[in-house]
């Protein structure tokens, strides 16, 4: 008997998210797919089969996790290719900056981000320099519908920046 392949939608439905948030997260995944992203399973362990990669063409740009083993669902964005900061509204810039993830792999507070990389690198995000960043630049833990809308805007800016690069 063949095992049925778990989908990201199944993982969301099996998560601890409320029914309304499940709907919002499923809509977010559909948004990704409608905009030429794919959502593919991470290399799972038997204990945790709820991690997903967000792929654009061949580039991994982020991750989703709906595992009950984590303290809460999360979305991590690995790119800062959102185009020039001049075309972005200040509210989205501020929201993005709040979710910048510092690398704490070797931090003095004992907390580890789990990246397995040497700590931190510096990166400009919407015209503001951030130091000691993790490879997952942005971290959105337990995002609500409004935050998912902001992440959608970031993904559209990412697509636009890739389109701009291809034209030059």
KOLKOL-997983 format. One record per residue: residue in three letters; x, y, z of N, C-alpha, C in turn. Coordinates in steps of 0.1 Angstrom, whole numbers, plus 5000, padded with zeros to 4 digits. Layout:
N
ALAXYZXYZXYZ;...
END
This chain:
168
UNK500849885000500050005000500950125000;UNK500650224991501450344990501050445000;UNK502050515006501750615016501350745008;UNK500250815013499850935006500851045010;UNK501251125001502251235003501551345011;UNK502151385022501651495030501851625023;UNK500851705022500951835016501151945027;UNK501552065023501652175032500352205038;UNK499252195030497952225035497552125046;UNK497951995044497751895055498451935068;UNK499751975066500452015078499852135085;UNK499252235077498652345083497352295091;UNK496552215084495352155091495652075103;UNK496852015104497151935116497952015126;UNK498152145124498852235133497952285144;UNK498552355153497752405165497152545161;UNK497252585149496652715145495152715146;UNK494552825149493052835150492552805136;UNK491252785135490652755122490752875112;UNK490652995117490753115109492253135104;UNK493153105113494553115109494953005100;UNK494452885101494652785092494252825078;UNK493052885077492552935064493553045058;UNK493953135067494853235062496253175057;UNK496753075064498053015060497852935047;UNK496752865046496452795033496352895022;UNK495653005024495553115014496953165010;UNK497753185020499153225018499953135009;UNK499853005012500452905004499952904990;UNK498652924988498052934975498553054967;UNK498753164975499353294969500753264964;UNK501553184972502853154967502853074954;UNK501952974954501852894942501352964930;UNK500353054932499853144921500853234916;UNK501953264923502953354919504253284916;UNK504253164912505353084906506353044917;UNK505953044929506752984940506252834941;UNK507152754945506752614949506952604964;UNK506152514970506352484984506652334985;UNK507852304988508352164988508752125002;UNK508651995004508951945018510451955020;UNK510851995033512251985037512651835038;UNK513851815040514251675043513851655058;UNK512851565059512251555072512851435080;UNK512751445093512951335102511651265104;UNK511551155109510351085112509451165122;UNK510151225131509451295142508851425137;UNK509351485127508951625123508751625108;UNK507551625103507351625089506551745085;UNK506851865091506051985088506852095084;UNK508152075079508952185074508852185059;UNK508852305054508652325039509552435034;UNK510052415022510952515016510052605006;UNK510352735006509652814996510752834985;UNK510452794973511352794962510852884951;UNK511652974946511353054934512353024923;UNK511852964912512552904901513452794907;UNK514752824910515552724917516152774930;UNK515752884934516352954946515452934958;UNK515952874969515252864981515253004988;UNK514053064990513953194995513353195009;UNK512953085014512353085027511852945032;UNK511352945044510852815049509652835057;UNK508752735058507552735066507652615076;UNK507152625088507152515097505852515105;UNK505152405105503852395112503952285122;UNK505052235126505252125135504752155149;UNK504152065155503852075169505052055178;UNK506152015172507452005180508052145183;UNK507752235174508252375176507252445185;UNK507752555192506852625201505652685194;UNK505952735182504852795174505152785159;UNK504152795151504452795136505252915132;UNK506052905122506853015117507153015103;UNK507553135098507953155084509253225085;UNK510253175078511553235077511853275063;UNK512353395061512753445048514253455047;UNK514853385037516353385035516853485026;UNK516053575020516553665011516253805015;UNK516953905010516654045012516554114998;UNK516354034988516254094974514854144972;UNK514554264978513254324977513254444968;UNK514354474961514454594953514854714961;UNK514754824954515154954961514154994972;UNK514755054982513855084994512955204991;UNK513355284980512555404977511055374973;UNK510855254968509455224963508655154974;UNK509155134986508455054996507955155006;UNK506655125011506055215021506755195034;UNK506755295042507455295055506955195065;UNK505655165064505055065073505654925070;UNK505754895058506254765054507754755058;UNK508454865056509954865060510054835075;UNK509254915083509354895097508954755102;UNK507854705096507454565099508554465096;UNK509254485084510254395080511454405090;UNK511854525094512954545103512754485116;UNK511454485121511154425134511354275134;UNK511254215122511454065121512854025116;UNK513754115116515154075112515653985123;UNK516353875119516753775128518253775130;UNK518753805142520153805145520653665147;UNK521853635142522453505144522953495158;UNK522453395165522853375179523553235181;UNK524053185170524653045170525753035181;UNK526553145182527653135192527453255202;UNK526253295205526053415213526353395227;UNK526653495234526953485249525753455257;UNK524553475252523353445261523053295261;UNK523753215253523553065253522453025244;UNK521653115238520553085229521153065215;UNK520752955209521252925196520152925186;UNK520452985174519452995164519352865156;UNK520252785157520252655150520752655136;UNK521352765131521652775117522852685114;UNK523752655123524952575121525952655113;UNK525852785111526852865104527652945114;UNK528753005109529453095117528553215119;UNK528653275131527653385134527753505125;UNK526653545121526353675115527053725103;UNK526353795095526853875085526054005084;UNK526554105077525854235077525054245064;UNK523954305064523054315052522254435053;UNK522154505041521254615040519854565036;UNK518854605044517454565041516654695041;UNK516154725029515354855027516154975032;UNK517454985028518255095031518755105045;UNK518555015054519055015067519954895069;UNK521154925075522154815077521854745090;UNK521854605089521654525100522854435101;UNK523354415114524554345116524254215123;UNK525254115121525153985128523853905125;UNK523553905112522253835108522453685106;UNK521453615108521453475105521153445091;UNK521353325086521153295072519653315069;UNK518753285078517353315077517153455082;UNK517153555072517253695076516053745084;UNK514853695080513653745086512953625093;UNK512353645105511653545112510353595116;UNK509253525112507853555115507253445123;UNK507253455136506753345144505253365147;UNK504453265145503053265146502353385139;UNK502653395126502153515119500653505118;UNK500053625120498553645118498253685104;UNK496953695101496553725087497253855082;UNK497353955090497954085086499454065083;UNK500153995091501553965089501753885076;UNK500853785074500953715061500753805049;UNK499853905050499754005039501054075037;UNK501754115048503054185047504054085040;UNK504053965044504953865037504653855023;UNK503453855019503053855005503653974997;UNK503554085003504154204997505654194995;UNK506254135005507754105004508054014992;UNK507153904991507353814980507153874967;UNK506153964966505954034953507154134950;UNK507654194960508854284958510054194953;UNK510154074959511253984955511053944940;UNK509853914936509653874922509953994913;UNK509554114917509854234909511354264908;UNK512054244919513554264919514154164910;UNK513754034909514253934900513953974886;UNK512754024883512354074870513254194865;UNK513454284875514354404872515754354868;UNK516254254875517654204873517754144859;UNK516654064855516654004842516654104831;UNK516054214833515954314822517254394820;UNK518054394830519354474829520454384823;
END
